[in-house]
């Protein structure tokens, strides 16, 4: 199974001048988890998609296209 890199998460972080550690604190995640998400080594936990979407403005589809259709 191929896991997509979360380019949108990295773009959000750069746009807001955040380190992985700072974004992790905002999202209540470890810095290593942010790194793994951005590099496609890990998928965002399905239970966290809604909250991450609300905090970042990234669509649920972009965060987990395997679970959410485009426009969600």
N, C-alpha and C positions, 0 to 999 in steps of 0.2 A: 504494500500500500504506500503510495507516494503522499508525502505531507508537503503542502505548499509553505513557502516562506511567508511570514507575515510582514511583507514589505510595507503595508499600510501602517503597521504599528511602529516600525522604524521611522517612517516618514513623519508620523505624528510626533515621535520623540524628538527628531531633528528640528521640526517646525517650531516646537515649543522649548527648544534648547534644554532638553532633559537628558540626564545620563540614564543608563539602564537601571541603576540603583534608585534614582529619583522616581522614575516611572514605576518601578516595582513597589515603592512605598505608596504611591498614589493608588495603585491597583491591588495592593495587599498581596504582592508576590515577591519571591526572591529574585535578586538580580540575575542569577543563573537561569531561572525560568524565562525571564524576558529574553535573554540571549538565545536560549533554545527555541523560543517561539519565532524570533526574528530570523533565525538561521534554518528553520524547517526541521529541527531535530525533535520538536515536540508540538503537539496540537494543543490549542487552548481548550481547557476543560469545559465541557458543555455546560456545566453549572455556572460558569463565570462569563459566558458570552454576553448575556444581557447587561450585566453590570459594566463590563469593559466597553461595550458599545455605548452605553449611557455616558460614561465618563470621558470617552475619547471622541465620540461622534462617528466612529468607524462602524459601518453597517454590520449587522450580524452575519449577513451573507459573506462579506469580505473576511470576517473573522473565522467563520466555519462554513464554507460553501457546501460541505457535505451534509450539513444539517438544515441550512436555511436557503430558500430560493432568493434569486436576485430581487431587490426591492424591499427586503426585510432588514 
